[in-house]
Amino acid sequence: MKNNTVTIRDVALKAGVSVGTVSHVLNGASRHVGALTRERVLSAAQVLQYRPNVIARSMVKRATATIGLVITQLNNPLFVPVTEGVESVLREEGYGIILASANDMPGEIQAVETLRSRQVDGFIFMSLSVLYQGDHLLDLNRQGVPFVVINRSLEAPEINRVLVDDIGASRQATAHLLNLGHSNVATITGPCADRLSAVKRYQGWLAELTARDIKPRPGWIVAGDYTYESGYQAACRLLQTVPHPTALFIANESMAVGALKALADAGVNVPRDIAIVTVGDPPFAAYTTPSLTTMALPVMEAGRIAARLLVDWLKYGRPDPAQKITLPCELKVRESCGSYLKTNPDHPQVPGLKALS
């Protein structure tokens, strides 16, 4: 029997229970249904590959079978895989997405108001990795509105969060440079005044140096704002320090590209003169000159997990306790750190990149 022809009555017949019991179990109102009966219903639904009729369910529950996904910038390379991850789960579950962008907190508040007027069933936020929480999100929480946040600073214990291990990523990136023999490791930070990811990546860099009894030079900490231009300007400032650092940990890939340009303009060879490791692994990172060694963020997986948490809330009720899931990052070794060509001597040289001794 194809799953698009299976009805709730088919599930009830196979499980040997009433239609009402199946409805209670599948809609999460199963507190008065025995554990064995509940298991029998779920097993029957799985065997028959039952999928709920979301249109009919929407009419009964006054739900719209749509989710609001709020992100910062539609052209940010990180948000494409997040959206793909979210969509892959929601499509399978019969939900649609309404996408909204918000470049700042007032924009996010407006996006929430607009999406609520469209009667979305819940929200996923990956819009601002900010230090402050946002009263509008705390209001949603108090009102019982289903939502999940990705990499947001929301400390209320009942809020469902999917986090990227930014501290672990920056520690691993810094450790990689130190393990290559560098002790003069500078950093170009993100906007630490208001961005959670920037603060955590700076903390990770500092923690790894501290763990190895290395004291960073004050002039080797230069702030950027996650843009190409700020990476360019920060690298120019670092080149004015004496002595120069021999390695850079750069808090995101856009600033790393800007730094590559500044170093090339100054005649500095990467990685011979200065090695670089950054955070974020969009497709272009493998095609810069030299290609960037990065800490790949699990953003697609974060989108999938966030969507699954939200769908489960809508199907079975609010999770208790709330979920806090932290995802590790993966080191992608390429040419900019100086170890790739040593371990891959047969790899073609990038034009202009001198062979490493």
N, C-alpha and C positions, 0 to 999 in steps of 0.2 A: 504493500500500500504506500503510495507516494505521500510525503509529509504534507503537501499542500491540500490533500483531501482528508486528512485526519481531523476529526472533530473532538470536542471535549466528551461527547457521548461515547466515541470509540475508546478513549482512555478509560472512562468509567466502566465500560463493558469488560475490557481486558483486566482491569484491576479488581473487578467484582465489587464496586462501590457505587454510590449514587453520584449523579452529576454534580450535586451540591457539594459533596465531599471533595471531588476533583477541583471544583472551582475554589474552595477554601484553600486547598493545598497550593495550587498553582498561583494564587493571588497573594500568598503569604499570610493569609488569615487562618492559620492551621493550629492555633494554640489549643483548640478543643478536639483536634484529631490525634489519635494515638500514633506513636512513633512507627509502629509496624505498618499501620494503614498508610501513613504518609509516605513511607519508603516504598510501599507497593504502588502507590499512585505515581511517584516520581520515576520508578522503574518502568512502568507501563508507558509513560509519556516519552521516556528515552527510547524504548524499544520501537515504539511507533513513530519516532521522530516528529513528535507533535510540536507545532509552532503556533503560538496564540494568534488569533486574528486581531491585530493591533487596531484596526479600524473599529471593529465592534467593541473592543475593550475601551477605546477612547470615548465612544459614545456613552458607554455605561459609566465610566469613571470621570467623564468630563475632562479627559486628558487629551493631549494633541499628538502624542507619539513623536515629539520633537525635543531636542536638547539644544540649549544655548552653549556654544563654545566661544569663549571670550579670550582673544589673544592680543598681543601688543601691536605688531606690525605685520601686515599681510606679506610683505616682501622679505621678512627675516627668514634666513635659510633654516633656522632651527624649528620654525613653526610648521613647515611643510610636513616633515615626518611625524610631528605630534598630531596634526590633523589626520594624516593617513592612519595612524594607530587608533585614534578615536573612532574614525569612520568605519574601520574594518570590524570593530565590535558592534557598533550601533546598527550597521547595515544588516549584520547577521541576526540581530535581535528585533529588527523591524522598526527602528527609530530613524528619523531624519535629523539633520543638523541645520541650525541657523547660526551662521558665523558672524561675529561682531569683533571689531578691532577697537582698542582703547590705548592711546599713547600715554595717558596719564590717569591719575585717580579720578578727576571729574569725568573724564571720558568713560572710565569703567562704570562709574555710578550711572551715567546716562545709558550705557549699554545694558545694564541690569534692568533699568526701568523700561527700556524699549522691549527687551526680550520678555519681561514679565507681562507686558501688555499684549504680547503675542501668545501668552499662556503656555510657554514652554514647560515641560515636565520637570526639568532640572538644569543644572549648570555645570560646566567644567571650566575652570579658570586657569589659564597659563598666560596671564596678561602682563603682570608686573612682578618681578622678583624683588619686591620692596621690603624695607625694614619695618615699616609701619603696617599695621594689620588691615585697617579699613573698616570703619564702623558699619558700612553697608553690608559687608560680609558677615559681621557679627550679628547684624539684624536678621539676615537670611537664616543664620544658624538658630537664632532664638525663635524664629517663626516656623522652623521645621522644614524649610525649603530644601529639597535634595540638591547638594552640590559637592564637588570634589575639587581640591586645588592641587596644582602641580608646582612644586618649588616656591611656595609662598610662606612667609613668616606669619603663620597663624598658630598661636600656642594654645588656643582653647582645646582641651583634650578630646572634646566630642566631635571635632572637625576631621573629616577624612582627608589625608594628605598623601601625595606621592612625591617623594623628594629625590633629587639627584645628589650623589655624594660629592659635592664640590670640594669639601675639605680633603677627602681622600684622593680625589683626582689631582688636586694641586700638590699634595704631598708626593704622590707617585711621580708626577711630572718633574718635580724638583729633585726627587731621589734619583731619577734617571740621569739627570744632568750631573749630579754629584758622583754617581757611580761611574760616570765617564771620566772622572778626574777633575771636574771643575769645582773650585771652592769659591770663586768670585761670581756668584749667581745673583744678578739683579732681577727686578720685576717691574713690569708695566701693569698696574692694577686697573680694575674697572672703577666705576664711580662709587666708591665706598660710602659716600655720604648717605645714599638712599637705596642701594641695590644689595639685596641679600647675597646673591651669587658672588658679587665683587668682594664683599667682606669675607665670605667663607674661603674664596680662592686665595686671598691675601693671607688669611689665617693659616691655611694649609702650607703655603710657601714658607711662612715664618716658622711654623711648627717643625717642619723638616730641617730647616737650618739649625734651629735651637736644639733639636734632638742630636745633632752632630757637633754641637759646640761651635757653631759658626755664627759670628755676629755680623749681621748685614750692615753695610755702610749706608748712612742716611741718604746720601746722594744717589743711591742705587734703587730707591723706591720712587717711581714716577707714576702719577695718576693719569689715566685716560678715561674715556667715556664710552668705550666699546665701539668707537667709529674708526674707519680707516685713517682719517686725518689725525686723530688723537694718537694713534699708534705711530704714525710718521713723526709727529712732533716730539713724542716721548723718546723715541729712539735717537732723535737729534740731540736731545738734552743729555741722554746717557753718554753719547759720544764726546761730550764736553767734559766729562768727569775724568779725573786722574787718580788712580789708573782706571782704564776702561774695564768693565766687566768682561768676562770671557764667555758668559752664558746668560740667556734671558728666559725667564718664565713669564709668558704674556697671557693675560687673563681671558682673552677671547681671540677667535680666529681673525676677525676683521682688523683688530689692532695689530695682529701678527703680520698680516699682509701689508699694512701701512709701514710697519717697522722694516720689513724686507726691502721695501722701496727706498726708505731713508738710508739703510745700510748700503744698498747698491749704489745710490747716488753719491755716497761718501767714499766709495771704493773699498768698502769693508766686505770681505768674503765670508759668507755663511755656508758651511759651518766652520771653516778653517780658523777664522778670526773670532767669530762669536757664534755660539750654538743657540738654537731656539727650540723651545717646546711650548705649545699653547693648548688651550681648551676649546673644544668644539671641532667637529670633523665634517663640515659640509663637503660636497663633492669637489669643489674647487681646490681644497687643501692638498689634494694629490697632484695638482697640476700647476702649482706655483713654481718659481725658480729660486732656490731649490724647493722641492716639495716639503710640506710642513709635517713635522712630527707633532701629533696631537693626542689629547685625551678625548676619545669619542664619547659623547654624552648619549645615554640610552633614551633618547627623547621619543622615539616611536613606541618603545616598550612602555614608557611612562604614559603615553596617550592610551595605549591598550588597557593598561591596568586601571587608569582613572575611569575609563568608560565602563569597564567591568564592575568596578565598585559602585558606580552610579546606577547602572542597570540592575544590579542586585538589590540596591536600596529600593528602587522603584518596584521591583517584583516581590521582594520579601520583607520590606520594611527597613527602617533605619538600623545600620549595623551597631551592635553593642557588644564589645566596646568599638569605638571608632578605629579605623585603620590608619597606621602610619607606616608607609613602605618606603625604604631608602634603597635606591638602585646604584650599583657600582658603575664606574666608568672603565673604559678599556684603552690602554696605551697602543697607539698606532705609530710604529717607528718608521720614519721616512728619512729624508736626506738632511733636513735642517738641524738635526741634533748632532750629526757627525758620526753616529754609530752604524747607520744603515749601510754605507758603502764598505765599511770595515767588515761587516758580516755578510755582505752580498757583493763580493768583488767583481762578479761577472755582469752586474747590472750596468746598463749603458750610462755613461756620465751625462749629467745635465750640461748643456752648452755653457761654458764659462765657469763651471765648477771644477776646481783643481782636485787632482787625486789626493786622497788623504794618506799621510805617512803612517 
